[in-house]
């Protein structure tokens, strides 16, 4: 495992374990499976584990695994303050105390303001006394370092960087988002301020690995260096000196070991100009097929009318990468084979989802487009039959 230092010289594994998607096929966390993956990562050098208050069951699972295996003091825990749920100073204390309880610890190594999108969100927290609160928690040793995770444009990102003496930051960044979100400009600006930068969505929610368009697959297969799409994505990030830790939402032991192997051999400056040009060609091929830039993060949910927004966009995109049959099968499964319909046609246009979307997607209009293309006569016939089966 390779390591890079945080702001104060502490070594961090360049591969971090993203703990957002600990779920089995039945929609519940499989504790034994998750524990095995966490321990495989730990025993192979991963020392950074990232969770959040709103990740269902994640904090509690980490707390149990670390306590049971007596490794709390050997790992770094990162969790997050959901500022959008905070209305008072008392609310800060109540929520933080609950996080400590779930994680079975008395301190957090890396504490983030979760999903800041503009300076107004930070200013609102300041009005509630967040700076004094952070200083108190640091003085008591309950928080060791403070940062923020960010979804928005590079201009606003730089403003937030300058608004406080942060210890680190976290951004969405990959070879598809080099010039969107905080982007390379934000990355280099944070680095110039001495801040470690942690990376989320390195694979765009798996979109840079699964269901790639045929043209992108051809480019990878025809290139002189043979790495998997995931390995190329990680190597592109670790090639850059400004990147400290890259998170991966690993949900199989095979994935954990593959990522560890890559993280043990990737170094700054490994990629050539030719390598980068190849990845730019892949990005162009993906963009040519992608209809909606959804990463499947789920921040847009729950919808008041039950619309499965990430599931719908995933199926909609697959129509253009894998064809009609595959996409329709997925669309029916995610919208009809449930007790209550979750289809795009349920949308009432309230816009609640768009206020929480990290990607800034025009969700309402995209749902209308998905409805138009996916909910034709065949869908209506099949969904009617499916509803009878589900009812039975």
Secondary structure as the mmCIF struct_conf table of DSSP 4:
data_model
#
loop_
_struct_conf.conf_type_id
_struct_conf.id
_struct_conf.beg_label_comp_id
_struct_conf.beg_label_asym_id
_struct_conf.beg_label_seq_id
_struct_conf.end_label_comp_id
_struct_conf.end_label_asym_id
_struct_conf.end_label_seq_id
STRN STRN1 UNK A 3 UNK A 5
TURN_TY1_P TURN_TY1_P1 UNK A 7 UNK A 8
BEND BEND1 UNK A 9 UNK A 9
STRN STRN2 UNK A 11 UNK A 13
BEND BEND2 UNK A 14 UNK A 14
STRN STRN3 UNK A 15 UNK A 18
BEND BEND3 UNK A 20 UNK A 20
TURN_TY1_P TURN_TY1_P2 UNK A 25 UNK A 26
BEND BEND4 UNK A 27 UNK A 28
HELX_RH_AL_P HELX_RH_AL_P1 UNK A 31 UNK A 43
TURN_TY1_P TURN_TY1_P3 UNK A 44 UNK A 45
STRN STRN4 UNK A 48 UNK A 50
TURN_TY1_P TURN_TY1_P4 UNK A 53 UNK A 54
BEND BEND5 UNK A 55 UNK A 55
TURN_TY1_P TURN_TY1_P5 UNK A 56 UNK A 57
HELX_RH_AL_P HELX_RH_AL_P2 UNK A 58 UNK A 68
TURN_TY1_P TURN_TY1_P6 UNK A 69 UNK A 70
HELX_RH_3T_P HELX_RH_3T_P1 UNK A 72 UNK A 74
BEND BEND6 UNK A 75 UNK A 75
STRN STRN5 UNK A 76 UNK A 81
HELX_RH_3T_P HELX_RH_3T_P2 UNK A 83 UNK A 85
BEND BEND7 UNK A 88 UNK A 88
HELX_RH_AL_P HELX_RH_AL_P3 UNK A 89 UNK A 103
TURN_TY1_P TURN_TY1_P7 UNK A 104 UNK A 104
BEND BEND8 UNK A 106 UNK A 106
STRN STRN6 UNK A 108 UNK A 116
BEND BEND9 UNK A 118 UNK A 118
HELX_RH_AL_P HELX_RH_AL_P4 UNK A 119 UNK A 127
TURN_TY1_P TURN_TY1_P8 UNK A 128 UNK A 129
HELX_RH_AL_P HELX_RH_AL_P5 UNK A 130 UNK A 139
TURN_TY1_P TURN_TY1_P9 UNK A 140 UNK A 141
BEND BEND10 UNK A 142 UNK A 142
STRN STRN7 UNK A 143 UNK A 150
BEND BEND11 UNK A 152 UNK A 152
HELX_RH_AL_P HELX_RH_AL_P6 UNK A 154 UNK A 162
TURN_TY1_P TURN_TY1_P10 UNK A 163 UNK A 163
BEND BEND12 UNK A 164 UNK A 164
BEND BEND13 UNK A 167 UNK A 167
STRN STRN8 UNK A 168 UNK A 172
TURN_TY1_P TURN_TY1_P11 UNK A 175 UNK A 176
BEND BEND14 UNK A 177 UNK A 177
TURN_TY1_P TURN_TY1_P12 UNK A 178 UNK A 179
BEND BEND15 UNK A 180 UNK A 180
TURN_TY1_P TURN_TY1_P13 UNK A 181 UNK A 182
HELX_RH_AL_P HELX_RH_AL_P7 UNK A 183 UNK A 192
TURN_TY1_P TURN_TY1_P14 UNK A 193 UNK A 194
STRN STRN9 UNK A 196 UNK A 200
TURN_TY1_P TURN_TY1_P15 UNK A 202 UNK A 211
HELX_RH_AL_P HELX_RH_AL_P8 UNK A 214 UNK A 222
BEND BEND16 UNK A 223 UNK A 225
HELX_RH_AL_P HELX_RH_AL_P9 UNK A 229 UNK A 238
TURN_TY1_P TURN_TY1_P16 UNK A 239 UNK A 239
BEND BEND17 UNK A 240 UNK A 240
TURN_TY1_P TURN_TY1_P17 UNK A 241 UNK A 242
STRN STRN10 UNK A 243 UNK A 248
BEND BEND18 UNK A 252 UNK A 252
HELX_RH_AL_P HELX_RH_AL_P10 UNK A 253 UNK A 263
TURN_TY1_P TURN_TY1_P18 UNK A 264 UNK A 265
TURN_TY1_P TURN_TY1_P19 UNK A 268 UNK A 269
BEND BEND19 UNK A 271 UNK A 271
HELX_RH_AL_P HELX_RH_AL_P11 UNK A 273 UNK A 289
BEND BEND20 UNK A 291 UNK A 291
TURN_TY1_P TURN_TY1_P20 UNK A 299 UNK A 300
BEND BEND21 UNK A 302 UNK A 302
TURN_TY1_P TURN_TY1_P21 UNK A 304 UNK A 305
HELX_RH_AL_P HELX_RH_AL_P12 UNK A 309 UNK A 321
TURN_TY1_P TURN_TY1_P22 UNK A 322 UNK A 322
HELX_RH_AL_P HELX_RH_AL_P13 UNK A 324 UNK A 335
TURN_TY1_P TURN_TY1_P23 UNK A 336 UNK A 336
BEND BEND22 UNK A 337 UNK A 340
HELX_RH_3T_P HELX_RH_3T_P3 UNK A 344 UNK A 346
TURN_TY1_P TURN_TY1_P24 UNK A 352 UNK A 352
HELX_RH_3T_P HELX_RH_3T_P4 UNK A 353 UNK A 355
TURN_TY1_P TURN_TY1_P25 UNK A 356 UNK A 356
TURN_TY1_P TURN_TY1_P26 UNK A 358 UNK A 359
HELX_RH_AL_P HELX_RH_AL_P14 UNK A 363 UNK A 374
BEND BEND23 UNK A 375 UNK A 376
HELX_RH_AL_P HELX_RH_AL_P15 UNK A 377 UNK A 391
#
